[in-house]
Amino acid sequence: MLNLTKSIQITGQSVIDGQQVVYMTANITTEGNQPANVNKSVMNQEIYSRNLKECRSDIKDFEAQVYKIEDEILGGKNSVNK
């Protein structure tokens, strides 16, 4: 038996001085029956360490966008939105 799950994949990059420092991905099921799966990878530790505030801000912004899409899929059923 074949079971299919539709999902949305989102990618983002934190770029400092033209260099990709953090790569972020998220998968969100369109059925809304699982939480989003968010991953991040530091691609350049040296630049990341020197720019923690900016990189973490980019990560936070990425996660906010993921949650926004997740909330749209859930149709406002999430108790955080009430």
N, CA, C and O of each residue as an XYZ file, in Angstrom:
328
protein
N       0.840     -1.173      0.000
C       0.000      0.000      0.000
C       0.883      1.234      0.000
O       1.807      1.354      0.805
N       0.595      2.133     -0.896
C       1.356      3.372     -1.024
C       0.678      4.471     -0.232
O      -0.504      4.751     -0.433
N       1.414      5.089      0.659
C       0.945      6.263      1.396
C       1.774      7.456      0.956
O       3.004      7.394      0.946
N       1.117      8.523      0.599
C       1.808      9.740      0.178
C       1.551     10.854      1.175
O       0.467     10.958      1.750
N       2.546     11.671      1.366
C       2.417     12.853      2.198
C       2.917     14.042      1.392
O       4.039     14.028      0.885
N       2.098     15.056      1.277
C       2.518     16.288      0.619
C       3.217     17.167      1.645
O       2.824     17.236      2.809
N       4.253     17.827      1.183
C       4.936     18.743      2.086
C       5.477     19.930      1.312
O       5.617     19.906      0.089
N       5.772     20.960      2.071
C       6.391     22.167      1.532
C       7.813     22.198      2.068
O       8.032     22.033      3.268
N       8.778     22.409      1.183
C      10.165     22.543      1.619
C      10.575     23.997      1.446
O      10.351     24.608      0.402
N      11.178     24.528      2.492
C      11.638     25.916      2.496
C      13.140     25.902      2.774
O      13.609     25.160      3.637
N      13.881     26.712      2.052
C      15.310     26.843      2.320
C      15.637     28.310      2.545
O      14.969     29.200      2.020
N      16.664     28.543      3.326
C      17.121     29.904      3.577
C      18.616     29.909      3.829
O      19.194     28.896      4.224
N      19.224     31.031      3.604
C      20.655     31.180      3.846
C      20.909     32.480      4.582
O      20.312     33.514      4.280
N      21.804     32.408      5.548
C      22.312     33.615      6.185
C      23.616     33.945      5.464
O      24.576     33.174      5.502
N      23.632     35.100      4.811
C      24.782     35.488      3.997
C      25.425     36.727      4.615
O      24.761     37.733      4.862
N      26.717     36.632      4.856
C      27.504     37.741      5.413
C      28.631     38.049      4.430
O      29.405     37.161      4.074
N      28.724     39.293      3.996
C      29.773     39.713      3.052
C      29.876     38.773      1.858
O      30.973     38.415      1.430
N      28.726     38.380      1.326
C      28.700     37.537      0.138
C      28.979     36.060      0.387
O      29.004     35.270     -0.556
N      29.189     35.678      1.643
C      29.496     34.279      1.992
C      28.303     33.647      2.685
O      27.745     34.221      3.620
N      27.909     32.460      2.226
C      26.855     31.716      2.916
C      27.433     31.195      4.222
O      28.415     30.453      4.228
N      26.814     31.589      5.321
C      27.316     31.226      6.639
C      26.454     30.139      7.275
O      26.975     29.188      7.858
N      25.141     30.282      7.161
C      24.210     29.298      7.717
C      23.229     28.906      6.620
O      22.697     29.762      5.914
N      22.996     27.599      6.486
C      22.016     27.062      5.541
C      20.887     26.472      6.366
O      21.124     25.678      7.276
N      19.654     26.861      6.049
C      18.493     26.411      6.819
C      17.489     25.735      5.891
O      17.274     26.179      4.763
N      16.883     24.667      6.372
C      15.822     23.997      5.633
C      14.676     23.682      6.580
O      14.862     23.522      7.786
N      13.494     23.599      6.004
C      12.326     23.200      6.780
C      11.398     22.411      5.873
O      11.244     22.730      4.694
N      10.788     21.391      6.428
C       9.745     20.632      5.749
C       8.487     20.730      6.583
O       8.504     20.503      7.793
N       7.386     21.076      5.915
C       6.102     21.222      6.590
C       5.104     20.344      5.840
O       4.916     20.510      4.635
N       4.464     19.411      6.545
C       3.452     18.594      5.887
C       2.216     19.448      5.648
O       1.820     20.230      6.512
N       1.612     19.299      4.486
C       0.432     20.093      4.163
C      -0.817     19.573      4.861
O      -1.838     20.261      4.895
N      -0.749     18.363      5.422
C      -1.892     17.831      6.171
C      -1.990     18.447      7.560
O      -3.045     18.384      8.191
N      -0.905     19.041      8.041
C      -0.914     19.672      9.349
C      -0.945     18.681     10.497
O      -1.307     19.038     11.619
N      -0.564     17.428     10.223
C      -0.609     16.408     11.266
C       0.737     16.167     11.936
O       0.849     15.300     12.802
N       1.743     16.912     11.551
C       3.063     16.806     12.163
C       3.665     18.199     12.275
O       3.390     19.070     11.449
N       4.477     18.405     13.287
C       5.135     19.711     13.384
C       6.184     19.870     12.290
O       6.678     18.884     11.744
N       6.512     21.097     11.979
C       7.552     21.368     10.984
C       8.883     20.808     11.455
O       9.177     20.792     12.650
N       9.674     20.353     10.510
C      11.016     19.852     10.779
C      11.994     20.916     10.280
O      12.114     21.134      9.075
N      12.690     21.576     11.204
C      13.606     22.670     10.864
C      15.038     22.239     11.163
O      15.326     21.721     12.241
N      15.935     22.457     10.197
C      17.349     22.131     10.362
C      18.198     23.320      9.970
O      17.818     24.115      9.110
N      19.337     23.434     10.600
C      20.289     24.476     10.215
C      21.698     23.902     10.277
O      22.024     23.077     11.130
N      22.519     24.368      9.345
C      23.914     23.936      9.276
C      24.798     25.167      9.156
O      24.570     26.026      8.304
N      25.797     25.244     10.007
C      26.762     26.340      9.922
C      27.791     25.953      8.866
O      28.487     24.947      8.999
N      27.874     26.754      7.831
C      28.754     26.464      6.704
C      30.145     27.090      6.887
O      31.123     26.608      6.316
N      30.228     28.156      7.679
C      31.503     28.834      7.904
C      31.560     29.248      9.378
O      31.045     30.299      9.760
N      32.188     28.413     10.187
C      32.222     28.626     11.633
C      32.906     29.937     12.014
O      32.474     30.614     12.947
N      33.954     30.291     11.308
C      34.704     31.516     11.633
C      33.831     32.757     11.455
O      33.767     33.603     12.347
N      33.164     32.866     10.312
C      32.297     34.023     10.066
C      31.095     33.992     11.006
O      30.662     35.033     11.501
N      30.561     32.805     11.249
C      29.433     32.655     12.174
C      29.816     33.181     13.558
O      29.063     33.946     14.162
N      30.960     32.781     14.049
C      31.408     33.198     15.383
C      31.578     34.705     15.486
O      31.313     35.295     16.534
N      32.017     35.325     14.404
C      32.219     36.779     14.404
C      30.919     37.554     14.214
O      30.870     38.755     14.478
N      29.866     36.878     13.759
C      28.608     37.553     13.432
C      27.415     36.839     14.058
O      26.374     36.681     13.421
N      27.572     36.411     15.304
C      26.524     35.643     15.981
C      25.176     36.352     15.973
O      24.147     35.740     15.688
N      25.186     37.626     16.283
C      23.928     38.367     16.401
C      23.174     38.366     15.069
O      21.975     38.088     15.041
N      23.851     38.670     13.988
C      23.200     38.725     12.682
C      22.753     37.329     12.223
O      21.648     37.170     11.703
N      23.603     36.335     12.414
C      23.243     34.970     12.016
C      22.049     34.455     12.813
O      21.135     33.853     12.250
N      22.058     34.689     14.105
C      20.940     34.239     14.939
C      19.662     34.987     14.603
O      18.571     34.424     14.696
N      19.783     36.226     14.220
C      18.613     36.987     13.786
C      18.033     36.381     12.504
O      16.816     36.256     12.366
N      18.907     36.008     11.572
C      18.455     35.362     10.338
C      17.770     34.031     10.645
O      16.744     33.715     10.043
N      18.322     33.249     11.567
C      17.726     31.970     11.958
C      16.345     32.210     12.564
O      15.388     31.500     12.252
N      16.252     33.206     13.426
C      14.969     33.539     14.056
C      13.946     33.963     13.006
O      12.787     33.554     13.074
N      14.360     34.773     12.042
C      13.467     35.215     10.972
C      13.014     34.031     10.116
O      11.848     33.956      9.727
N      13.918     33.121      9.828
C      13.575     31.931      9.056
C      12.530     31.103      9.801
O      11.524     30.690      9.224
N      12.781     30.868     11.086
C      11.835     30.088     11.881
C      10.473     30.777     11.955
O       9.443     30.104     11.938
N      10.454     32.098     12.036
C       9.186     32.838     12.074
C       8.400     32.610     10.780
O       7.180     32.447     10.815
N       9.091     32.599      9.646
C       8.428     32.347      8.370
C       7.882     30.920      8.313
O       6.784     30.694      7.805
N       8.642     29.964      8.832
C       8.190     28.571      8.872
C       6.931     28.466      9.721
O       5.961     27.827      9.314
N       6.936     29.086     10.897
C       5.772     29.030     11.782
C       4.560     29.704     11.145
O       3.431     29.250     11.327
N       4.788     30.774     10.407
C       3.689     31.467      9.729
C       3.021     30.523      8.723
O       1.794     30.434      8.673
N       3.814     29.832      7.937
C       3.272     28.889      6.955
C       2.589     27.725      7.665
O       1.516     27.283      7.255
N       3.216     27.233      8.730
C       2.637     26.133      9.496
C       1.267     26.547     10.062
O       0.316     25.767     10.022
N       1.176     27.749     10.576
C      -0.091     28.254     11.118
C      -1.154     28.382     10.028
O      -2.326     28.093     10.269
N      -0.755     28.810      8.840
C      -1.700     28.906      7.726
C      -2.250     27.524      7.373
O      -3.440     27.377      7.095
N      -1.379     26.512      7.386
C      -1.809     25.148      7.086
C      -2.774     24.645      8.152
O      -3.762     23.979      7.844
N      -2.483     24.968      9.397
C      -3.346     24.532     10.501
C      -4.646     25.320     10.535
O      -5.563     24.960     11.274
N      -4.741     26.369      9.763
C      -5.966     27.152      9.689
C      -6.312     27.877     10.977
O      -7.487     28.059     11.295
N      -5.298     28.289     11.715
C      -5.568     29.010     12.958
C      -6.018     28.110     14.097
O      -6.502     28.594     15.120
N      -5.861     26.797     13.924
C      -6.274     25.865     14.975
C      -5.298     25.799     16.133
O      -5.606     25.247     17.189
N      -4.121     26.365     15.926
C      -3.085     26.335     16.960
C      -3.488     27.235     18.110
O      -3.903     28.374     17.895
N      -3.369     26.739     19.319
C      -3.785     27.507     20.503
C      -2.963     28.772     20.714
O      -3.403     29.686     21.412
N      -1.763     28.836     20.111
C      -0.930     30.038     20.236
C      -1.609     31.214     19.544
O      -1.425     32.359     19.960
N      -2.385     30.956     18.501
C      -3.034     32.025     17.754
C      -4.315     32.516     18.408
O      -4.868     33.520     17.959
N      -4.806     31.865     19.434
C      -6.077     32.244     20.051
C      -5.904     33.317     21.085
O      -6.882     33.747     21.698
